[in-house]
Amino acid sequence: MMQTHYGPGGRADWHVVAVSGASAMLSPADFLPVPSSSELLLWYKWNDGACRAGQAARACLRALTPVSALPATAPEGAIELFHVAPAIGGWVLLGEASKIIPVAASRFVEVSASDDSGGKSGGIRAVVRGSPGELMVMLFAQVDGLRVTGEIMSKTVTFSERTATVSVP
């Protein structure tokens, strides 16, 4: 089993766990840097087909808490990938779902909580990098406390410059 972290702007909020021929129950304390007790982490299994735009978010995302662990398991000869992402502004950025590292620092310059147009908190903002004319599809899901709500949302960016900003809701 291997675990590493990644993320934009030097933040180490997103994690990937690769498992082959092993089984373990992982809690937030198993990830470095150890998240604060107020930080909500969610996990999903990469490429299992459940985390797609329009699908129920609760069908693929699970809260990672001290009492609700990530069951990282893969049989001998197989490799399974699990991703762990933070809830930010009531949302979780799943990133580019087709990528092994869906929120790569080379693509995501910054991810932060945003305010909606009425000045109320709630939302997530991502500054992303790409080439002019390129399309980038990102996935997001909404969270309410420890509960995942709604459907997986897809946002597509067509780059007109080297960077673009995407906000949800």
Secondary structure, DSSP 4 states (H G I P E B T S, - for coil): -EEEEE-GGG---EEEEEESSEEEEE-GGGSSSPPPTT--EEEEETTSS-S-TTSBGGGT-EEEBTTB-EEEEE-TT--EEEEEEEEETTEEEEE-TTSSSTT-TTTEEEEEEEE-TTS-EEEEEEEEE--TT-EEEEEEEEEETTEEEEEEEEEEEE-SSSEEEEEE-
